[in-house]
Every structure is written in C-alpha cells, then in structure tokens.
C-alpha cells in the first residue's frame, strides 16, 4: 500500500517536514482510516464510490464476493489495455512485483531484471484481505539456468496447482538439492528437502505428501521397511507416529465384535462367564481388652509391622503392658504405644 509505505518512511525520519509533506501525511492517514479494509485493492485498481473504476464497467462491487472484487477490476483493466493497444488478452502479462501489465515483447527483458535481483526465498502464495498479493513460484524453475526467463518466472495463483508442479520435480530428482538462486543446498534424503522447502521457502504443503515412502540416495531408508511392514499387515502408518504406538492392542473388526456380542445357543454372551464369589479368609488380629486410648494407624510398611510384633512378644503381660489375642484387631495399651494395629 503506497500510503503505508510513505508513512513508514516519514514517521521515523528526523528531517524537518515541509507543509506539503505534512499535508500529504494527513491525507494518507485519512485514507487509511476511511478505507474499506475487508478487501485489499492493488495499486491503480482502487474502486470509486464502491464501483469498478473502469469507465466501461462501473459495476457495483458489493454484489460480488470479497475474493472476486479485486480480480474483477484487474480483468476489466486488462481488457481496457488490450483494446487501447489493439492486442489480445493473452498477449499481456501482469507483474505482481511491479503491479503493471507488460506485452510479450517486454516480458522477457522484464523477467531478466527480476531474476538478477531476487531478494526473497519465499515461493508460497501470499494473500492479504481476500486479494492475491504475490503468486507462487517454483524454486526448481527459478534456479534452472537452461530455461528461458519467462518459464523460470512462471507463477501460480493456486497452492494446489503449485504443489502438483513441485511434486513432479521431486519425482524426477536424481540428487536431493535445492537449486533456488539463493539456496544451492544439498540433502541426504527427500524428507530433508521437503522440510527445507517448508521452512525456508514457505511451502508448508510440500512435506505432507505421504503417497510414497521417502527415498534416499544410497537406497531405501528404514522408514521404507516399516511402511512395507504396515502395508503387509493391512494397517496404515500415520505421519510422525512412533513405533511404540503400533504395539498397542488393535481394535477388533466389526465382524469380530459382532461374533463376540452375539448370544450362543444357551442364550448367554460368549465373552461372559459366571464366577462364584468367595469371601476372603478372615485374618487373625489382636484386640485390646480394655479398649481405651485406641487410634487407627494406616499405611504402615512391612518393617514397622515386624518391629511392633517383636516388641509385643518381648513385653511382659502386666498392668502397664497389656495385649490380648483376639479375632479382630491388635490393640496395645502402653504408656508410649497406644494404638490399634490393623494386621
């Protein structure tokens, strides 16, 4: 947006602004405040009064969906230029770097200028406010010196079409290297190249194609053997799934679940059986004869139990140390140890 560009250059500047420059900054701020931010319009394609700026059209843009509004103005602008230059529509090429139309005679030289001054490694499509700002480019085509400049600068307006084109390059590669003019990097396997295309060139969808197992320069990778194993067993391996997750019990098929759920001749389910419940044997416990000063102690370990048993066996049965054998619990009446021990 030219208004934002001018304000971005003017605000941090230290030079004294003239009256005309300050007035221009106010107009830029006003235009940003009153402009409809739902749809971004490219330079020289801004609508007037909500209508197409081309005099032969003047169509109300609100009748169109937001993604179609900017494209409608660009198509009308192309038709107007073709009529003025007496050319066909296919003879004009639009440059998204300069936001201008060029004839086929000018297009080759113009592409040479951009190829000699590439300043970004991003190749993915950029869309802002329902408008295509920058189309997608193929990093392999950009770095192919044997092709002509227009073919190297070929662009795509849809991500799925760009991805299909890149997949064709990946299938025909002999060495896994990125030949983008700003890269020239080598990789050991295909997945390394795919991650590079995603991290550096912004092609996020380029690494999610799991239609075939990754290949390496030196032969099959370990993942290829795993994929063959899952394919042989009739299972499908998920992306980024560890091998331990495949060791989990498999879910029964629908036929197996129905066979287990269907009743047999006796009318009982095959996966159910009757088990006679028996009460546990009552444990032999000790209890206090007097029953005074009794506190329950839980969660005692084996060492504490053995220590208490030895202490009681060594203690004389008198008025101070009293313990009796009963069926129920172990109670001790002692000046120090007064508790009920659950054995």
C-alpha positions as CSV (number, residue, x, y, z in Angstrom):
1,X,0.0,0.0,0.0
2,X,1.6,3.3,-1.0
3,X,0.1,5.2,1.9
4,X,1.6,2.9,4.4
5,X,5.0,2.9,2.6
6,X,5.1,6.7,2.7
7,X,4.1,6.9,6.3
8,X,6.6,4.2,7.3
9,X,9.4,6.2,5.7
10,X,8.2,9.6,7.1
11,X,7.5,8.8,10.7
12,X,11.0,7.6,11.8
13,X,12.7,10.4,9.8
14,X,14.5,13.2,11.7
15,X,14.4,15.8,8.9
16,X,12.1,18.8,9.1
17,X,8.9,18.2,7.1
18,X,7.5,20.9,4.8
19,X,3.9,22.0,4.9
20,X,3.2,20.0,1.7
21,X,4.7,16.8,3.2
22,X,2.8,17.2,6.5
23,X,-0.4,17.7,4.5
24,X,0.3,14.6,2.4
25,X,0.8,12.6,5.6
26,X,-2.6,13.7,6.9
27,X,-4.2,12.6,3.7
28,X,-2.5,9.2,3.9
29,X,-3.7,8.7,7.4
30,X,-7.2,9.8,6.5
31,X,-7.3,7.4,3.5
32,X,-6.2,4.5,5.8
33,X,-8.9,5.3,8.3
34,X,-11.9,5.6,5.9
35,X,-10.8,2.8,3.5
36,X,-12.7,-0.5,3.5
37,X,-10.2,-2.9,5.0
38,X,-12.3,-6.0,4.1
39,X,-10.7,-6.2,0.6
40,X,-7.3,-5.0,-0.4
41,X,-7.1,-3.5,-3.9
42,X,-3.8,-3.4,-5.8
43,X,-2.3,-0.1,-7.0
44,X,-4.3,1.7,-9.8
45,X,-7.2,-0.6,-9.1
46,X,-9.0,1.2,-6.3
47,X,-12.8,1.4,-6.7
48,X,-14.6,4.7,-6.8
49,X,-17.8,5.0,-4.9
50,X,-18.0,1.3,-4.4
51,X,-17.9,0.7,-8.1
52,X,-15.4,-0.6,-10.7
53,X,-13.1,2.3,-11.6
54,X,-13.1,1.3,-15.3
55,X,-15.3,3.6,-17.2
56,X,-16.8,0.9,-19.4
57,X,-17.9,-1.2,-16.5
58,X,-18.9,0.8,-13.3
59,X,-20.2,-2.4,-11.7
60,X,-21.2,-2.4,-8.1
61,X,-18.6,-4.5,-6.3
62,X,-20.7,-5.2,-3.3
63,X,-22.7,-7.7,-5.5
64,X,-19.6,-9.8,-5.8
65,X,-18.0,-11.9,-3.1
66,X,-14.9,-10.4,-1.5
67,X,-12.3,-12.7,-3.2
68,X,-13.7,-11.8,-6.6
69,X,-13.7,-8.0,-6.3
70,X,-10.1,-7.2,-6.9
71,X,-9.9,-9.8,-9.7
72,X,-12.9,-8.2,-11.4
73,X,-11.1,-4.8,-11.5
74,X,-7.9,-6.4,-12.8
75,X,-9.8,-8.2,-15.6
76,X,-11.5,-5.0,-16.6
77,X,-8.2,-3.2,-16.6
78,X,-6.6,-5.9,-18.8
79,X,-9.5,-5.6,-21.3
80,X,-9.2,-1.9,-21.4
81,X,-5.4,-2.0,-22.1
82,X,-5.9,-4.7,-24.8
83,X,-8.5,-2.6,-26.5
84,X,-6.2,0.5,-26.4
85,X,-3.2,-1.4,-27.6
86,X,-5.1,-3.5,-30.2
87,X,-3.8,-6.7,-28.6
88,X,-5.3,-9.9,-27.4
89,X,-5.7,-10.6,-23.7
90,X,-3.2,-13.4,-23.8
91,X,-0.5,-11.1,-25.1
92,X,-0.3,-9.1,-21.9
93,X,1.4,-10.4,-18.8
94,X,0.9,-9.0,-15.3
95,X,3.8,-8.5,-13.0
96,X,2.9,-8.8,-9.3
97,X,6.2,-7.3,-8.3
98,X,5.6,-4.0,-10.2
99,X,1.7,-4.2,-10.4
100,X,1.9,-3.4,-14.1
101,X,1.0,-5.1,-17.4
102,X,3.7,-5.8,-20.0
103,X,3.5,-7.1,-23.6
104,X,5.2,-10.3,-24.6
105,X,8.0,-8.3,-26.3
106,X,8.7,-6.6,-23.0
107,X,8.1,-9.5,-20.7
108,X,11.3,-11.4,-21.4
109,X,13.6,-8.4,-20.6
110,X,11.4,-7.6,-17.5
111,X,11.8,-11.2,-16.2
112,X,15.6,-11.0,-16.7
113,X,15.6,-7.9,-14.4
114,X,13.7,-9.7,-11.6
115,X,15.9,-12.8,-11.9
116,X,19.0,-10.8,-11.5
117,X,17.7,-9.0,-8.4
118,X,15.9,-11.8,-6.4
119,X,15.7,-10.6,-2.8
120,X,13.5,-13.2,-1.2
121,X,13.4,-17.0,-0.9
122,X,9.7,-17.3,-0.2
123,X,7.9,-19.1,-3.0
124,X,4.5,-19.6,-1.5
125,X,1.4,-17.7,-2.5
126,X,0.7,-14.5,-0.4
127,X,-2.9,-13.4,0.1
128,X,-4.0,-10.4,2.0
129,X,-7.6,-9.3,2.7
130,X,-9.0,-11.7,0.0
131,X,-6.6,-10.4,-2.6
132,X,-3.6,-12.1,-4.2
133,X,-0.6,-10.0,-3.4
134,X,2.2,-12.3,-4.6
135,X,1.7,-15.5,-6.6
136,X,3.7,-18.7,-6.0
137,X,6.9,-19.6,-7.8
138,X,8.7,-22.9,-8.2
139,X,12.2,-22.9,-6.6
140,X,13.4,-25.5,-9.1
141,X,12.2,-23.5,-12.1
142,X,13.8,-20.3,-10.7
143,X,17.2,-22.0,-10.5
144,X,17.1,-23.8,-13.8
145,X,19.6,-21.9,-15.9
146,X,18.8,-23.9,-19.0
147,X,15.2,-22.4,-19.2
148,X,14.2,-19.1,-20.7
149,X,13.4,-16.2,-18.3
150,X,9.6,-16.3,-18.8
151,X,9.5,-20.0,-18.0
152,X,11.7,-19.5,-14.9
153,X,9.4,-16.7,-13.7
154,X,6.2,-18.7,-14.2
155,X,3.8,-18.2,-11.3
156,X,0.8,-20.0,-9.9
157,X,-2.3,-18.4,-8.3
158,X,-3.5,-21.6,-6.5
159,X,-1.5,-23.5,-3.9
160,X,-2.7,-26.9,-5.0
161,X,-1.5,-26.3,-8.6
162,X,1.9,-25.2,-7.3
163,X,2.1,-28.2,-5.1
164,X,1.3,-30.6,-8.0
165,X,4.0,-28.9,-10.1
166,X,6.6,-29.3,-7.3
167,X,5.7,-32.9,-6.8
168,X,6.6,-33.6,-10.4
169,X,10.1,-32.1,-9.8
170,X,10.6,-34.2,-6.7
171,X,9.7,-37.4,-8.6
172,X,12.3,-36.8,-11.2
173,X,15.2,-35.7,-9.0
174,X,18.4,-37.7,-9.1
175,X,20.1,-35.7,-6.3
176,X,18.2,-34.1,-3.4
177,X,19.3,-30.5,-3.8
178,X,17.6,-27.1,-3.8
179,X,18.6,-25.1,-6.9
180,X,16.9,-21.9,-5.9
181,X,19.2,-18.9,-6.8
182,X,19.5,-18.0,-3.1
183,X,20.0,-21.6,-1.8
184,X,22.1,-24.2,-3.6
185,X,21.9,-26.7,-0.7
186,X,22.3,-30.5,-0.7
187,X,20.3,-33.0,1.3
188,X,20.7,-36.7,2.2
189,X,17.1,-37.7,1.5
190,X,13.8,-36.5,0.2
191,X,12.3,-35.6,3.6
192,X,15.2,-33.3,4.3
193,X,14.5,-31.4,1.0
194,X,10.8,-31.3,1.8
195,X,11.4,-29.8,5.2
196,X,13.7,-27.3,3.6
197,X,11.0,-26.2,1.2
198,X,8.7,-25.7,4.1
199,X,11.0,-23.9,6.5
200,X,12.9,-21.7,4.1
201,X,10.7,-21.3,1.1
202,X,7.4,-21.3,2.9
203,X,5.9,-24.3,1.0
204,X,4.1,-25.8,4.0
205,X,2.1,-28.3,2.0
206,X,5.1,-29.7,0.2
207,X,6.1,-32.0,3.0
208,X,2.6,-33.6,3.7
209,X,2.6,-35.9,0.6
210,X,2.9,-39.4,2.1
211,X,1.8,-41.2,-1.0
212,X,5.2,-42.9,-1.3
213,X,7.9,-43.7,1.3
214,X,10.9,-41.4,1.3
215,X,13.8,-42.4,-0.9
216,X,17.5,-41.9,-0.2
217,X,20.5,-41.5,-2.5
218,X,22.1,-44.7,-1.0
219,X,19.0,-46.9,-1.2
220,X,15.9,-47.4,0.9
221,X,15.5,-45.7,4.2
222,X,14.5,-47.6,7.4
223,X,11.0,-46.0,7.1
224,X,10.5,-47.8,3.8
225,X,10.9,-51.1,5.6
226,X,8.4,-50.0,8.2
227,X,5.9,-48.9,5.6
228,X,6.2,-52.2,3.8
229,X,5.5,-54.0,7.2
230,X,2.4,-51.9,7.8
231,X,1.2,-52.4,4.3
232,X,1.7,-56.2,4.5
233,X,-0.2,-56.4,7.8
234,X,-3.1,-54.3,6.4
235,X,-2.5,-51.3,8.6
236,X,-1.7,-47.7,7.7
237,X,1.1,-45.8,9.3
238,X,0.3,-42.3,10.4
239,X,2.7,-39.4,9.9
240,X,5.1,-38.8,12.9
241,X,3.7,-41.9,14.7
242,X,6.3,-43.7,16.8
243,X,6.8,-47.4,16.6
244,X,5.7,-48.0,20.2
245,X,2.2,-46.7,19.3
246,X,1.8,-49.6,16.9
247,X,2.4,-52.1,19.7
248,X,-0.9,-51.1,21.3
249,X,-3.8,-53.7,21.2
250,X,-5.6,-53.4,17.9
251,X,-9.2,-52.7,17.8
252,X,-11.3,-55.7,16.8
253,X,-13.0,-55.6,13.4
254,X,-16.7,-55.1,13.1
255,X,-17.2,-58.8,12.3
256,X,-15.2,-59.9,15.3
257,X,-17.1,-57.6,17.6
258,X,-20.5,-58.9,16.3
259,X,-19.4,-62.5,16.8
260,X,-18.4,-61.8,20.4
261,X,-21.6,-59.9,21.0
262,X,-24.0,-62.5,19.5
263,X,-25.5,-64.9,22.1
264,X,-24.8,-68.6,21.8
265,X,-27.3,-71.5,22.0
266,X,-27.7,-71.2,25.8
267,X,-28.7,-67.6,25.4
268,X,-25.5,-66.2,27.1
269,X,-22.9,-64.0,25.6
270,X,-19.8,-65.8,24.5
271,X,-17.5,-63.2,26.1
272,X,-19.2,-63.5,29.6
273,X,-18.8,-66.2,32.2
274,X,-20.2,-66.8,35.7
275,X,-17.6,-66.7,38.5
276,X,-18.6,-67.8,42.1
277,X,-17.6,-65.1,44.6
278,X,-16.0,-66.3,47.8
279,X,-15.3,-64.1,50.8
280,X,-11.7,-63.8,51.8
281,X,-10.4,-65.7,54.8
282,X,-10.6,-63.6,57.9
283,X,-7.2,-62.5,59.2
284,X,-6.1,-63.3,62.7
285,X,-5.9,-60.0,64.5
286,X,-5.3,-58.7,68.0
287,X,-7.6,-56.5,70.1
288,X,-7.2,-54.6,73.3
289,X,-9.1,-55.9,76.2
290,X,-9.8,-52.6,77.8
291,X,-10.4,-50.7,74.6
292,X,-9.2,-47.3,75.9
293,X,-6.9,-44.8,74.0
294,X,-7.4,-46.5,70.7
295,X,-6.2,-44.8,67.4
296,X,-6.2,-46.3,64.0
297,X,-2.9,-46.3,62.1
298,X,-2.9,-47.0,58.4
299,X,-0.4,-47.4,55.6
300,X,2.3,-48.9,57.7
301,X,5.1,-50.7,55.9
302,X,6.4,-54.2,56.5
303,X,9.3,-53.1,58.6
304,X,7.0,-51.3,61.1
305,X,4.8,-54.3,61.4
306,X,7.7,-56.6,62.2
307,X,9.1,-54.2,64.8
308,X,5.7,-54.0,66.6
309,X,5.3,-57.7,66.6
310,X,8.8,-58.2,68.1
311,X,8.0,-55.5,70.7
312,X,4.8,-57.1,71.8
313,X,6.3,-60.6,72.0
314,X,9.1,-59.3,74.3
315,X,6.8,-57.2,76.5
316,X,5.5,-58.8,79.8
317,X,1.8,-59.1,80.2
318,X,1.3,-56.8,83.3
319,X,-0.9,-53.8,84.2
320,X,1.3,-51.4,82.3
321,X,1.9,-53.6,79.1
322,X,-1.3,-55.3,78.2
323,X,-2.1,-57.2,75.0
324,X,-4.6,-59.9,74.3
325,X,-5.1,-62.2,71.3
326,X,-8.5,-61.9,69.7
327,X,-10.0,-62.2,66.3
328,X,-10.4,-58.7,65.0
329,X,-7.6,-56.3,65.7
330,X,-4.3,-55.7,67.5
331,X,-4.7,-53.2,70.3
332,X,-1.9,-52.2,72.7
333,X,-2.3,-50.4,76.0
334,X,1.1,-48.9,76.6
335,X,2.4,-45.6,78.0
336,X,4.1,-44.9,74.8
337,X,2.4,-47.1,72.2
338,X,-1.4,-46.8,72.4
339,X,-2.9,-47.7,69.1
340,X,-4.9,-50.3,67.2
341,X,-2.8,-52.2,64.7
342,X,-4.6,-53.5,61.6
343,X,-2.8,-56.7,60.6
